[in-house]
Amino acid sequence: MNDNSVSSQRSANQVEVSIQLDSELFEQIQHLSNDPSRVIETAIKQWLKGDGEQEEGLARTFRRNPPVPPRGEWND
């Protein structure tokens, strides 16, 4: 297949959407890629799959006041 048939096949499966973004956010996206639409598409796919929860899974929760063991179970 040549590049033209691949790009026409890809565009046949996609829908064009117009969105409004904050200019600072758009600048940050442009630093990631020359094609901001791919970055946005990938982010939406990850969000729909729930991949954003992986980052939270790496952090441990800190219990501010751990439970105190009953009397006689102290490691003195």
N, C-alpha and C positions, 0 to 999 in steps of 0.2 A: 504494500500500500504506500502511496505517496503521502506527503504531508497535507496536501489539500483535501484528500478524501478523509483523513483522520480528523482534521479540524472541522470539516462539514458534518461528519458523523457526530462529533462531540457537541457541536452547536445544535444539532437536531434534538439532542436529549436534554438540553438546558433551556431554562426560561430566563429572560432578561428582566431584572428587577432594579428599580431606581430607589436608592435610599439616601437619607441625609445623615452625614456624620459630622461630629465636631472636628474642626480643622486640626487640633492637636492630636486627636485619635487617628485621623487619616495620615498625618505625618509619621506617627509611630508605626502604622501598618506599612507605609511605603519603605521604612527602614528594613522591614522583614523581607519584602519581596518587591520585584518590579511589577507584579500582577496582584494588586490588592484584592481583586475578586476571588482569587484562589485562597488567600489567607482567610477571608471572610467565610467562604464556603467550607473550608476545613474546620474553622472554629464552630460553625453552626452544626456540622456533622458530629463533632466531638461533644458538643453540648447536648444534642439529641440522644446520643448514646450514653451520656452520663459519665464521660471520661474525666470531667472536671473534679470528680470525687477522689481521684488518685492522689492528688496533692494533699488533700486532707488526711488521707490514710497514712501518709508518711510521718505526720506529726503525732507525738504522743500527748495524751491529755495529762495535765498535771493536777493532782488532787491537792488542794491547798491544805486541808486538814485531814490527813489519813486517819482511818479508824484506829482507836487504841485497843490493843488486845486485852482480853479479860485478865483479872488478877491471877497471878501464878504462871502466866505465859510470857513474862518478860525475860529477855535474854540478859540477865545480870552477870 
